[in-house]
Amino acid sequence: MGKHVRSIVIVVFIFIAVIFLVDKLVLNQPPVAKLAYSDFYAAVEDGNVKSVTISNHDIAGQLNHAIPSIGGTDPRFTTSAPDDPTLVPDLLKHKVEITNDNPQTTPFIGMLVQLVPFALMALLLLFILRQAQSGGSQALSFGRSRAKLLSENRPK
């Protein structure tokens, strides 16, 4: 196999591997039922809520048994809560396990996570450009002309 074909195969393989990893690790999260706050509160009143994790205004939790009307057999759910001062006392009254989650992420880490894919693509592009220009092919040097200017009064 030629040098150029091998380089192209390596780049294509790396590109497919990165796409596969991103798809499996980042995008392949199981869907969780999204409850309306009124449905969530009704489930609390019915004693159907087993546990909740409260993070700012977001609530994620697990039901004792799935609600068929929201479509699914998964007992996990998410909802968003308004400023309701009676929510926590009602949860405690119905013996719901409560966990409070305060994420301590800094803006720098969030920005770094968003920039990593762009950095990988830039490195991949740099690798491709270096491979294209190395060797005897000089694929990207089409702007350089090696032709000499001839004039009538100059000898050939």
SEZAFI-195645 format. One record per residue: residue number from 1; x, y, z of N, C-alpha, C in turn. Coordinates in steps of 0.2 Angstrom, whole numbers, padded with zeros to 4 digits. Example, Ala and Ser with C-alpha at 12.3 -4.5 7.8 and 13.67 -1.06 7.14 Angstrom:
BEGIN
   num     nxx     nyy     nzz    caxx    cayy    cazz     cxx     cyy     czz
     1    0066   -0028    0039    0062   -0022    0039    0066   -0016    0039
     2    0064   -0011    0035    0068   -0005    0036    0064    0000    0039
END
This chain:
BEGIN
   num     nxx     nyy     nzz    caxx    cayy    cazz     cxx     cyy     czz
     1    0004   -0006    0000    0000    0000    0000    0004    0006    0000
     2    0003    0011   -0004    0006    0017   -0004    0006    0021    0002
     3    0011    0026    0002    0011    0030    0008    0005    0035    0009
     4    0003    0037    0003   -0003    0042    0004   -0010    0038    0005
     5   -0010    0032    0003   -0016    0028    0004   -0016    0026    0011
     6   -0011    0024    0014   -0010    0022    0021   -0012    0028    0026
     7   -0009    0034    0024   -0011    0040    0028   -0018    0042    0028
     8   -0022    0041    0022   -0029    0043    0021   -0033    0037    0025
     9   -0031    0031    0025   -0034    0026    0029   -0034    0027    0036
    10   -0028    0029    0039   -0027    0031    0046   -0031    0037    0048
    11   -0031    0042    0044   -0036    0048    0046   -0043    0046    0046
    12   -0045    0042    0041   -0052    0040    0041   -0054    0036    0047
    13   -0049    0031    0048   -0051    0027    0054   -0051    0031    0061
    14   -0047    0036    0062   -0047    0040    0068   -0053    0044    0068
    15   -0055    0047    0062   -0061    0051    0062   -0067    0047    0064
    16   -0068    0041    0061   -0073    0036    0062   -0073    0034    0070
    17   -0067    0033    0073   -0067    0031    0080   -0069    0037    0084
    18   -0067    0043    0082   -0070    0049    0087   -0077    0049    0086
    19   -0080    0049    0080   -0087    0049    0080   -0091    0044    0084
    20   -0088    0038    0083   -0091    0032    0087   -0091    0033    0094
    21   -0085    0035    0097   -0084    0037    0104   -0089    0042    0107
    22   -0090    0048    0103   -0094    0053    0105   -0101    0051    0105
    23   -0103    0047    0100   -0110    0044    0099   -0112    0039    0105
    24   -0107    0035    0107   -0108    0030    0112   -0108    0033    0119
    25   -0103    0038    0120   -0102    0040    0127   -0106    0046    0129
    26   -0107    0051    0124   -0111    0057    0125   -0118    0057    0123
    27   -0119    0055    0117   -0126    0055    0114   -0131    0050    0116
    28   -0128    0044    0118   -0132    0038    0120   -0134    0038    0127
    29   -0138    0042    0129   -0141    0042    0136   -0148    0040    0135
    30   -0150    0035    0140   -0157    0033    0139   -0162    0039    0141
    31   -0168    0039    0137   -0173    0044    0139   -0176    0043    0145
    32   -0177    0049    0148   -0181    0049    0155   -0187    0053    0154
    33   -0193    0051    0157   -0199    0054    0156   -0199    0061    0159
    34   -0202    0066    0156   -0202    0073    0158   -0210    0074    0160
    35   -0210    0075    0167   -0217    0076    0170   -0218    0083    0171
    36   -0224    0085    0170   -0227    0091    0172   -0226    0092    0179
    37   -0225    0098    0182   -0225    0099    0189   -0231    0097    0193
    38   -0237    0098    0189   -0243    0096    0192   -0244    0088    0193
    39   -0242    0085    0188   -0241    0077    0188   -0237    0075    0193
    40   -0231    0078    0194   -0226    0076    0199   -0229    0077    0206
    41   -0233    0083    0207   -0236    0084    0214   -0241    0079    0215
    42   -0245    0077    0210   -0250    0072    0211   -0247    0066    0213
    43   -0242    0064    0210   -0238    0058    0211   -0236    0058    0219
    44   -0233    0064    0221   -0231    0064    0228   -0237    0063    0232
    45   -0243    0066    0231   -0249    0066    0235   -0251    0058    0235
    46   -0250    0055    0230   -0253    0048    0229   -0248    0043    0232
    47   -0242    0045    0234   -0237    0041    0237   -0233    0037    0232
    48   -0233    0039    0226   -0229    0036    0221   -0222    0038    0220
    49   -0220    0043    0223   -0213    0045    0222   -0208    0042    0228
    50   -0203    0038    0225   -0199    0035    0230   -0193    0039    0232
    51   -0190    0043    0227   -0184    0047    0229   -0184    0053    0224
    52   -0181    0058    0226   -0179    0064    0222   -0173    0067    0223
    53   -0170    0070    0218   -0164    0074    0218   -0165    0081    0216
    54   -0164    0086    0220   -0166    0093    0219   -0160    0096    0217
    55   -0159    0100    0211   -0153    0103    0209   -0156    0110    0207
    56   -0155    0115    0210   -0158    0122    0209   -0166    0121    0208
    57   -0168    0122    0202   -0176    0121    0200   -0177    0115    0197
    58   -0172    0111    0196   -0173    0104    0192   -0174    0099    0197
    59   -0178    0094    0196   -0180    0089    0200   -0179    0082    0196
    60   -0175    0078    0198   -0175    0071    0195   -0176    0066    0200
    61   -0180    0061    0199   -0181    0056    0204   -0184    0049    0201
    62   -0186    0045    0206   -0188    0038    0204   -0195    0037    0207
    63   -0200    0035    0203   -0206    0033    0205   -0207    0026    0208
    64   -0211    0024    0212   -0212    0018    0215   -0215    0013    0209
    65   -0219    0015    0205   -0221    0012    0199   -0222    0017    0193
    66   -0221    0015    0187   -0221    0020    0181   -0228    0022    0180
    67   -0229    0028    0178   -0236    0030    0176   -0237    0029    0168
    68   -0241    0025    0167   -0242    0023    0159   -0245    0029    0155
    69   -0248    0034    0158   -0250    0040    0154   -0245    0044    0152
    70   -0239    0044    0155   -0233    0048    0152   -0229    0044    0147
    71   -0231    0038    0146   -0228    0034    0140   -0221    0031    0142
    72   -0222    0025    0145   -0216    0021    0147   -0216    0017    0153
    73   -0211    0013    0153   -0211    0008    0159   -0206    0010    0164
    74   -0202    0015    0162   -0196    0017    0166   -0199    0021    0172
    75   -0197    0020    0178   -0199    0024    0184   -0196    0030    0185
    76   -0191    0032    0181   -0187    0038    0182   -0190    0044    0179
    77   -0189    0050    0181   -0193    0056    0179   -0188    0062    0180
    78   -0190    0067    0176   -0187    0074    0178   -0193    0079    0177
    79   -0192    0084    0181   -0197    0090    0181   -0193    0096    0183
    80   -0197    0102    0182   -0194    0108    0184   -0199    0111    0189
    81   -0196    0113    0195   -0201    0116    0200   -0201    0123    0200
    82   -0206    0126    0202   -0206    0134    0203   -0204    0135    0210
    83   -0204    0141    0212   -0202    0142    0219   -0208    0140    0224
    84   -0208    0134    0226   -0214    0132    0230   -0211    0130    0237
    85   -0213    0134    0242   -0210    0133    0249   -0213    0127    0252
    86   -0219    0124    0250   -0222    0118    0253   -0220    0112    0250
    87   -0215    0112    0245   -0213    0106    0242   -0209    0101    0246
    88   -0204    0104    0249   -0200    0099    0254   -0204    0097    0260
    89   -0208    0101    0263   -0212    0098    0268   -0217    0092    0266
    90   -0220    0093    0260   -0224    0088    0257   -0220    0082    0256
    91   -0214    0083    0253   -0210    0077    0251   -0208    0073    0258
    92   -0207    0077    0263   -0205    0073    0269   -0211    0070    0272
    93   -0217    0073    0272   -0223    0070    0274   -0225    0064    0271
    94   -0223    0063    0265   -0225    0057    0261   -0219    0052    0261
    95   -0214    0053    0265   -0208    0049    0266   -0204    0048    0260
    96   -0203    0053    0256   -0199    0053    0250   -0192    0054    0252
    97   -0187    0050    0249   -0180    0051    0250   -0178    0057    0246
    98   -0175    0063    0250   -0173    0069    0246   -0165    0069    0246
    99   -0163    0071    0240   -0156    0073    0240   -0155    0079    0236
   100   -0151    0084    0239   -0150    0090    0236   -0143    0090    0233
   101   -0143    0092    0226   -0137    0092    0222   -0135    0099    0220
   102   -0130    0102    0222   -0127    0108    0220   -0121    0107    0216
   103   -0122    0108    0209   -0116    0107    0205   -0111    0112    0206
   104   -0105    0110    0207   -0099    0115    0208   -0095    0116    0202
   105   -0097    0116    0196   -0093    0117    0190   -0091    0124    0189
   106   -0085    0125    0187   -0083    0132    0186   -0084    0133    0178
   107   -0085    0139    0176   -0086    0141    0169   -0080    0139    0165
   108   -0074    0139    0168   -0068    0137    0164   -0069    0129    0162
   109   -0071    0125    0166   -0072    0118    0165   -0077    0117    0159
   110   -0083    0121    0160   -0088    0120    0155   -0085    0123    0148
   111   -0081    0128    0148   -0079    0131    0142   -0073    0126    0139
   112   -0069    0123    0143   -0065    0118    0141   -0068    0112    0138
   113   -0073    0109    0141   -0077    0104    0138   -0080    0105    0131
   114   -0082    0111    0130   -0085    0113    0124   -0079    0114    0118
   115   -0073    0116    0120   -0068    0117    0115   -0064    0111    0113
   116   -0064    0106    0117   -0061    0100    0116   -0062    0097    0109
   117   -0069    0096    0107   -0070    0094    0100   -0067    0098    0094
   118   -0067    0105    0095   -0064    0109    0090   -0057    0109    0090
   119   -0054    0108    0096   -0046    0107    0096   -0045    0100    0092
   120   -0048    0095    0093   -0047    0088    0090   -0048    0089    0083
   121   -0053    0093    0080   -0054    0094    0073   -0048    0098    0070
   122   -0046    0103    0074   -0040    0107    0071   -0034    0103    0071
   123   -0033    0098    0076   -0027    0094    0075   -0028    0089    0070
   124   -0034    0087    0069   -0035    0082    0063   -0033    0086    0056
   125   -0036    0092    0056   -0035    0096    0050   -0027    0097    0049
   126   -0024    0099    0054   -0017    0100    0053   -0013    0094    0051
   127   -0015    0088    0054   -0012    0082    0052   -0013    0080    0045
   128   -0019    0081    0042   -0021    0080    0035   -0017    0085    0031
   129   -0016    0091    0032   -0013    0096    0028   -0005    0094    0028
   130   -0002    0092    0034    0005    0091    0034    0006    0084    0030
   131    0001    0079    0030    0002    0073    0026    0002    0075    0019
   132   -0003    0080    0017   -0004    0081    0010    0003    0085    0007
   133    0006    0089    0011    0012    0093    0009    0018    0089    0009
   134    0018    0084    0013    0025    0080    0014    0026    0076    0008
   135    0032    0073    0007    0033    0069    0002    0034    0072   -0005
   136    0034    0068   -0010    0035    0071   -0017    0029    0074   -0020
   137    0023    0073   -0017    0017    0075   -0021    0016    0083   -0021
   138    0017    0086   -0015    0017    0093   -0015    0010    0095   -0017
   139    0005    0092   -0014   -0002    0093   -0016   -0005    0100   -0016
   140   -0003    0103   -0011   -0005    0110   -0010   -0001    0116   -0012
   141    0004    0114   -0017    0009    0119   -0019    0007    0121   -0026
   142    0001    0121   -0028   -0001    0122   -0035    0000    0129   -0037
   143    0001    0134   -0032    0002    0141   -0034    0009    0143   -0036
   144    0013    0138   -0035    0020    0140   -0037    0021    0137   -0044
   145    0023    0141   -0048    0025    0139   -0055    0032    0139   -0056
   146    0035    0134   -0059    0042    0133   -0060    0044    0135   -0068
   147    0039    0138   -0071    0040    0140   -0078    0045    0146   -0078
   148    0049    0146   -0083    0054    0152   -0084    0051    0157   -0089
   149    0052    0163   -0088    0050    0168   -0093    0055    0169   -0099
   150    0052    0168   -0104    0056    0169   -0110    0055    0175   -0114
   151    0060    0178   -0116    0059    0184   -0120    0063    0183   -0127
   152    0062    0188   -0132    0065    0187   -0138    0072    0189   -0138
   153    0074    0194   -0134    0081    0196   -0134    0085    0192   -0130
   154    0083    0187   -0126    0087    0182   -0122    0088    0176   -0125
   155    0094    0173   -0124    0095    0167   -0127    0092    0161   -0124
   156    0090    0156   -0127    0087    0150   -0124    0091    0146   -0119
END
